[in-house]
Structure formats: structure tokens, C-alpha cells
Amino acid sequence: MAAALIAIAGCNQPVEKRPAPMNEGKPVTQPPKAAQIEFKASDGNRVVADYYNAAGESSTIILLFHQARSNANEYAPIAPRLVAEGYDCLATDQRSGGDMYPPGNRIGSPGAPYMAAYPDMLGALKWAKAKGYKTIVAWGSSYSASLALKLAAEHSEVDAVLAFSPGEYFDDETIVKDWNMKVQVPTLMAMTPKEGEEGGLLLYEASSHSEARKRADMLVSFPGSVHGSSTLREDKNPKSYHKYLQAALSFLKAIASP
């Protein structure tokens, strides 16, 4: 990929600087603690998630979905930074997951097919709708980034998507492209340079070209990055995690008020 970061019309290119620590210039002095909650998946199965509540009443919630063999703790260092900006967050354990981050996935198995997680994601969307959030953002990692595009394509309640390392991870090798073509809302796609060369850029370009997407779509890729939302973790991507975080915050600021 020629450029380290490409910002498509409407979103200003993020300033490449390390974000301030959560206790600098923010009304809170400690990272927020997550509350464990439970709700039903669309097929009735039990879902467990971590709910991060911003100070005050946020009108926006970000639904955080993890990658394969992972769990809600993929977002343990990420969600507090989003909450510090005023966004509520819900980080789910999905039934396709594992122990990538301790203490592990509370409902999932590494052997479960990726598509098995979709009812869990639908359950999270239903939970957020019932809570009365004005803006609902779907944020996915690897296989769940692809499923976040499906969620937005099929449900108008999703107002924006952040997809970290989406790809054709399913038996139908064009299905994610088809989902992306149906998405009408602003979308940020992030990927490693290698992922971009291996089909990520083509997936990004296969968009609906709706007015909302033309104004605000963003493609983000920096050298030294890693797969999925883990690229926003300093322990996994010390070289450029802050650039991805700044891009995500810039995108969110452009499309959703806390």
C-alpha cells in the first residue's frame, strides 16, 4: 500500500501524536471499571459482556467485538480510552473465542465457527437499542470486523462501523465484499500493510459509495502494526498503536458525539 494512512473525503487526517494519558485533561482520575452484564443472543443463548459507562449520560455506545481465540479483554486497555472521550462501550465475549487475553472467554470456544458469533452480536445490538442509545457504533476485530459489516448491512440501527483487519474468512470468499457493498453508513477500515496488499484494499474499495460513506469513510494502515484490534494495544503494537488510536478517535469525533 503506497501510503501509511489514507483518509477518504470528509474525515481530517489524524494528527500523528501519542494520545494523552487518561488522567490528563479528563474529568476522571482513574480508568473506569467494567461491569459484567449478561443478555440473550438472538438465538436465546447466554452472552456475557463488559459494560463501560462514561461519566455522565452518553448518547453513543460502541459495541466492541473480539477476534478469533480472543475475548472481551482484547479491549481492556482500549475501552477506557474511548470512555475517557465520553463514549459508553460494551465489550462482548462471543461463542467463537478463547484465552488470548486472560482470564479468557466466558462463553466461547476456539473451535466454534465464526458465523456462530453473529447471534451474539445481534444480541448486543438489541441490548443497546433497548437502552435507548441515539448512536450505535459496531467495532469489530478480524472475523468480527467482517461480521460488523454484515451487522451494518442488515440493520439500520448501526450508525457507523470500525473494522480492524476485515477479510473473507468464510466459505463464500466474496460474501464480505457483498456485505460491504450494502453498508450505507460511515466506515473505518484498518489493516496492516500486508493485509492491504493481500485483499484488504480491494475490500475497502468495494463500498456502497453512499453519500454518508463518501463523506466519512477512512482507510488506515501503518507499518509495524498487528492483526485486528490488538493493533491498538501498546503491548502488542508499541510502534504504531497510538496512530491507530488517534485515527479511531478522529473518525468517531467526525461521526458521533458522546
C-alpha positions as CSV (number, residue, x, y, z in Angstrom):
1,M,0.0,0.0,0.0
2,A,1.5,3.3,-1.1
3,A,0.5,5.5,1.9
4,A,0.7,4.8,5.6
5,L,-2.7,6.4,6.1
6,I,-5.4,7.3,3.6
7,A,-8.3,9.5,4.8
8,I,-11.2,9.5,2.4
9,A,-13.3,12.6,1.9
10,G,-14.8,14.2,5.0
11,C,-12.5,13.0,7.7
12,N,-9.5,15.0,8.6
13,Q,-6.3,13.1,8.6
14,P,-5.5,12.3,12.3
15,V,-2.6,14.1,13.9
16,E,0.2,11.5,14.5
17,K,0.8,12.0,18.1
18,R,0.5,9.9,21.2
19,P,-2.8,10.3,22.9
20,A,-2.7,11.9,26.3
21,P,-2.9,9.6,29.3
22,M,-6.4,9.1,30.6
23,N,-5.9,11.3,33.6
24,E,-4.7,14.3,31.7
25,G,-7.3,16.9,30.9
26,K,-10.2,14.4,31.7
27,P,-12.8,14.7,34.4
28,V,-11.8,11.2,35.8
29,T,-8.5,10.3,37.5
30,Q,-8.8,6.5,37.2
31,P,-9.7,4.2,34.3
32,P,-13.3,3.2,34.5
33,K,-14.0,-0.3,35.7
34,A,-16.2,-2.6,33.6
35,A,-19.4,-4.0,35.0
36,Q,-20.1,-7.6,33.9
37,I,-23.5,-8.0,32.4
38,E,-25.5,-10.7,30.6
39,F,-28.1,-10.7,27.9
40,K,-29.6,-13.1,25.3
41,A,-28.2,-13.7,21.9
42,S,-30.7,-13.6,19.0
43,D,-31.0,-17.4,19.2
44,G,-31.5,-17.4,23.0
45,N,-28.0,-18.3,24.1
46,R,-26.4,-16.6,27.0
47,V,-23.9,-13.8,26.3
48,V,-21.5,-12.2,28.8
49,A,-20.0,-8.8,28.2
50,D,-18.2,-6.0,30.0
51,Y,-20.0,-2.6,30.1
52,Y,-18.0,0.5,30.4
53,N,-20.1,3.6,31.4
54,A,-18.7,7.0,30.7
55,A,-19.1,9.8,33.2
56,G,-22.5,11.5,32.7
57,E,-25.0,10.1,30.2
58,S,-23.6,9.2,26.8
59,S,-25.9,9.1,23.8
60,T,-23.4,6.9,21.9
61,I,-22.3,3.3,22.6
62,I,-19.5,1.4,20.9
63,L,-20.1,-2.3,20.6
64,L,-16.7,-4.0,20.8
65,F,-16.3,-7.4,19.2
66,H,-13.1,-9.5,19.5
67,Q,-11.1,-11.6,17.1
68,A,-10.7,-15.4,16.9
69,R,-9.4,-17.2,20.0
70,S,-9.9,-13.9,21.9
71,N,-12.3,-12.4,24.3
72,A,-13.7,-9.1,25.7
73,N,-10.3,-8.4,27.4
74,E,-8.9,-7.6,24.0
75,Y,-10.4,-4.2,24.7
76,A,-9.3,-3.9,28.3
77,P,-6.7,-1.2,27.5
78,I,-8.7,0.3,24.6
79,A,-12.2,0.7,26.1
80,P,-11.1,3.0,28.9
81,R,-9.5,5.4,26.3
82,L,-12.8,5.5,24.4
83,V,-14.8,6.0,27.6
84,A,-12.4,8.9,28.5
85,E,-13.7,10.6,25.4
86,G,-17.3,10.2,26.6
87,Y,-18.4,7.1,24.7
88,D,-20.0,4.1,26.5
89,C,-18.6,0.8,25.5
90,L,-19.8,-2.8,25.5
91,A,-17.1,-5.5,25.0
92,T,-18.6,-8.9,24.4
93,D,-17.4,-12.5,24.8
94,Q,-18.5,-14.3,21.7
95,R,-19.0,-18.0,21.3
96,S,-16.1,-18.2,18.8
97,G,-13.3,-17.1,21.1
98,G,-10.6,-18.3,23.5
99,D,-8.0,-17.3,26.1
100,M,-5.8,-14.9,24.0
101,Y,-6.2,-12.4,26.8
102,P,-6.6,-13.5,30.5
103,P,-8.8,-14.6,32.1
104,G,-10.3,-15.9,28.9
105,N,-13.6,-16.2,27.2
106,R,-16.6,-16.8,29.5
107,I,-18.8,-18.4,26.9
108,G,-16.7,-19.2,23.8
109,S,-14.6,-21.9,22.3
110,P,-11.7,-21.6,19.8
111,G,-13.3,-24.4,17.7
112,A,-16.6,-22.6,17.2
113,P,-17.3,-21.4,13.7
114,Y,-17.0,-17.7,13.2
115,M,-20.6,-17.3,12.0
116,A,-21.8,-18.8,15.3
117,A,-20.8,-15.5,16.9
118,Y,-23.3,-13.5,14.8
119,P,-26.3,-14.1,17.1
120,D,-24.2,-12.8,20.0
121,M,-23.5,-9.6,18.1
122,L,-27.2,-9.3,17.2
123,G,-27.9,-9.7,20.9
124,A,-25.5,-6.9,21.7
125,L,-27.3,-4.6,19.2
126,K,-30.7,-5.5,20.6
127,W,-29.4,-4.7,24.1
128,A,-28.0,-1.3,23.0
129,K,-31.3,-0.4,21.3
130,A,-33.3,-1.3,24.4
131,K,-31.0,1.0,26.4
132,G,-32.1,3.9,24.2
133,Y,-28.8,4.9,22.7
134,K,-29.1,7.5,20.0
135,T,-26.0,6.3,18.1
136,I,-24.7,2.7,18.0
137,V,-21.3,2.0,16.6
138,A,-20.1,-1.5,15.7
139,W,-16.4,-2.1,16.1
140,G,-15.0,-5.5,15.0
141,S,-11.7,-7.3,15.0
142,S,-10.7,-9.8,12.3
143,Y,-13.6,-12.2,11.7
144,S,-15.9,-10.0,13.8
145,A,-14.8,-7.0,11.7
146,S,-16.3,-8.8,8.7
147,L,-19.4,-9.6,10.7
148,A,-19.7,-6.0,11.8
149,L,-20.1,-5.1,8.2
150,K,-22.9,-7.7,8.0
151,L,-24.5,-6.2,11.0
152,A,-24.5,-2.8,9.5
153,A,-25.6,-4.1,6.1
154,E,-28.7,-5.8,7.7
155,H,-29.6,-3.4,10.5
156,S,-30.2,0.3,10.0
157,E,-29.8,0.9,13.8
158,V,-26.0,0.6,13.3
159,D,-24.7,4.2,12.6
160,A,-21.1,3.5,11.8
161,V,-18.5,0.7,11.6
162,L,-14.9,0.4,12.6
163,A,-13.4,-2.8,11.1
164,F,-9.9,-3.8,12.1
165,S,-8.5,-6.4,9.7
166,P,-11.7,-7.5,8.0
167,G,-11.3,-10.2,5.4
168,E,-13.0,-13.0,3.5
169,Y,-12.8,-15.5,6.4
170,F,-15.9,-17.6,5.4
171,D,-16.6,-20.4,2.9
172,D,-18.1,-18.0,0.5
173,E,-15.0,-16.0,-0.5
174,T,-16.9,-12.9,-1.7
175,I,-19.5,-12.6,1.0
176,V,-17.8,-9.9,3.0
177,K,-17.4,-7.8,-0.2
178,D,-21.1,-8.3,-0.7
179,W,-21.9,-7.2,2.8
180,N,-19.6,-4.1,2.4
181,M,-21.4,-3.1,-0.8
182,K,-24.7,-3.0,1.2
183,V,-23.3,-0.9,4.1
184,Q,-24.7,2.7,3.8
185,V,-23.0,4.2,6.9
186,P,-19.5,5.7,7.5
187,T,-16.9,3.0,7.8
188,L,-13.3,3.0,9.0
189,M,-11.2,0.0,7.9
190,A,-7.8,-0.6,9.4
191,M,-5.3,-3.2,8.4
192,T,-1.6,-4.0,8.3
193,P,0.2,-3.0,5.1
194,K,0.5,-6.8,4.2
195,E,-3.2,-7.3,4.8
196,G,-3.9,-4.4,2.5
197,E,-1.8,-5.9,-0.2
198,E,-3.5,-9.3,0.2
199,G,-7.0,-8.1,-0.4
200,G,-7.8,-5.6,2.3
201,L,-7.5,-2.6,0.0
202,L,-9.8,-4.3,-2.6
203,L,-12.3,-5.0,0.1
204,Y,-12.3,-1.4,1.2
205,E,-12.8,-0.1,-2.3
206,A,-15.8,-2.4,-2.7
207,S,-18.1,0.0,-0.9
208,S,-21.6,1.3,-1.5
209,H,-20.4,4.8,-2.3
210,S,-23.4,6.2,-0.4
211,E,-23.2,9.9,0.4
212,A,-22.6,9.1,4.1
213,R,-19.7,6.8,3.2
214,K,-18.1,9.2,0.7
215,R,-18.1,12.0,3.3
216,A,-16.6,10.0,6.2
217,D,-15.0,6.7,5.1
218,M,-11.4,6.1,6.3
219,L,-8.7,3.6,5.5
220,V,-5.9,3.3,8.0
221,S,-2.6,1.3,7.7
222,F,0.7,1.8,9.4
223,P,4.0,-0.2,9.3
224,G,4.7,-2.3,12.3
225,S,1.1,-3.0,13.1
226,V,-0.6,-6.3,14.0
227,H,-3.8,-8.1,13.2
228,G,-7.2,-7.0,14.5
229,S,-8.0,-4.6,17.3
230,S,-4.9,-5.8,19.1
231,T,-3.1,-3.2,16.9
232,L,-4.5,-0.5,19.3
233,R,-2.8,-2.2,22.3
234,E,0.7,-0.9,23.3
235,D,1.8,-4.3,24.5
236,K,1.1,-5.8,21.0
237,N,1.9,-2.9,18.8
238,P,4.3,-0.5,20.5
239,K,5.4,1.2,17.3
240,S,2.1,2.5,15.9
241,Y,-0.7,1.7,18.4
242,H,-1.1,5.4,19.1
243,K,-1.6,6.2,15.4
244,Y,-4.4,3.7,15.1
245,L,-6.0,5.0,18.3
246,Q,-5.8,8.6,17.1
247,A,-7.3,7.6,13.8
248,A,-10.2,5.9,15.5
249,L,-10.8,8.8,17.8
250,S,-10.8,11.2,14.8
251,F,-13.3,9.1,13.0
252,L,-15.6,8.8,16.0
253,K,-15.4,12.5,16.6
254,A,-16.5,13.2,13.0
255,I,-19.4,10.8,13.0
256,A,-20.7,10.6,16.6
257,S,-21.0,12.9,19.5
258,P,-20.6,11.3,23.0
